[in-house]
Amino acid sequence: MSTPEREEGGTRQTDAPAGRKSRVRAFVALSVLVAIVAGLIVWQPADLILWIKALHVVAVISWMAGLLYMPRLFIYHTDAEPGSQTSETFKVMEQRLLKVIMRPAMMITWVLGLYLAWSVYGFQGGWLHAKILAVILLTGVHVHYADAVGRFSRDGTRRTARYWRLMNEVPTVLMIVIVILVIVKPF
């Protein structure tokens, strides 16, 4: 008989085999993306920049999804008793979100974004400099979240749920600023 915590094959999603499967899937997806980018660079289609922009946006969406979801995990994890099954489950979820989604998405976002900043805009424009600063701040939020994942994994000191609710707003505000800078180019 199957329980809600088990997948069809009987493996819990917090078990090591499920983690390996997640890493393999993430590696395959990342490899496919790298192959697409490499193929585009070799092929040099007339609309290469549009392809790079599209892949950049996909990476940004993936990164933002993680940045917006991680503090929600922290809020619930804060309420879980250290060492409990619930706490251990949150540790697995946070580690996988960070390593399988957020970190690769952040790296792809940076690489493709810098390529676009150089090849399309020549690193010129006040809006672009402001956008890069906002992305640096967003990366700082990412690093802060990664540090918190480490603290939670060691059952170390925890910040309050209120703190994480407030931190949940930081990537949202930075995202709004970045989108306005990119679309409106106000200066």
Number of C-alpha atoms within 10 A of each C-alpha: 4 9 9 7 11 13 12 10 7 11 13 16 17 17 11 12 12 14 18 11 12 15 16 13 13 16 14 12 12 17 12 12 15 13 12 15 17 12 12 16 13 9 10 11 12 8 9 14 17 12 15 19 16 13 19 22 16 15 24 21 15 18 24 21 16 21 27 16 14 25 22 16 18 26 18 14 21 20 13 16 12 16 12 10 11 14 20 19 16 22 23 18 17 26 19 17 20 21 14 20 21 24 19 18 24 22 15 22 23 19 13 19 21 17 18 18 17 12 11 11 12 12 15 11 14 13 18 19 15 17 21 19 14 19 21 13 15 22 17 12 18 22 13 13 20 19 12 20 24 15 15 23 18 12 15 12 10 14 14 12 18 11 13 19 14 10 19 20 14 15 21 15 12 18 18 10 15 22 12 14 20 13 9 10 15 10 10
